[in-house]
Amino acid sequence: MKIVAIDHVQLAMPPGGEDAAQAFYEGLLGLPRVPKPPHLEARGGCWFESDTVKTHLGVEQPGDHAW
């Protein structure tokens, strides 16, 4: 699968989902994992970026959304 361009996507994932996210986004899709800024690292989650694709996953507890 080849992704041509995605400017930025922010997704939610459950706590502890970093390994599964890395297996999918880096392992399957080939998007390199990049370090999060230090002030955001403590929240968990992970970021994957290439020159044309930025996908950021943040941790959200199930049921935390108001919608």
C-alpha positions in Angstrom: 0.0 0.0 0.0 1.4 3.4 -0.9 0.0 6.6 0.7 0.7 9.6 -1.4 -0.2 12.5 1.0 -2.1 13.2 4.2 -1.2 16.5 5.8 -2.2 15.6 9.4 -4.5 13.2 11.1 -5.1 13.0 14.9 -6.6 9.7 16.1 -7.5 8.4 19.6 -6.3 5.0 20.9 -6.8 3.2 24.2 -4.2 3.3 26.9 -1.4 0.8 26.2 -2.0 0.7 22.4 1.4 1.9 21.4 2.8 -1.5 20.4 -0.2 -2.3 18.2 -0.1 1.1 16.6 3.6 0.8 15.8 3.0 -2.7 14.3 0.3 -1.2 12.0 1.6 2.2 11.1 5.3 1.5 11.0 5.3 -2.2 10.3 2.5 -2.5 7.8 2.2 1.0 6.3 5.9 1.9 6.6 5.4 5.2 8.4 8.4 5.9 10.7 7.7 6.5 14.4 9.0 9.9 15.5 9.5 11.2 19.0 6.7 13.2 20.5 7.6 16.6 22.1 8.7 16.1 25.7 5.8 18.0 27.1 3.4 15.6 25.4 5.3 12.3 25.9 3.8 11.7 29.4 0.3 11.5 28.0 1.1 8.4 26.1 0.3 7.8 22.4 2.7 7.9 19.5 3.4 9.8 16.3 4.2 8.5 12.8 5.5 10.8 10.1 7.0 10.9 6.7 7.6 13.8 4.3 3.9 13.8 3.2 2.0 11.9 5.9 1.6 12.9 9.6 -0.5 10.6 11.8 -0.6 11.4 15.6 -2.3 9.0 18.0 -3.3 10.2 21.4 -4.5 8.2 24.4 -8.1 8.4 25.3 -10.0 6.4 27.9 -13.1 4.6 26.6 -16.1 6.8 27.2 -14.1 10.0 27.6 -15.8 11.8 24.7 -18.8 14.0 25.1 -20.3 13.2 21.7 
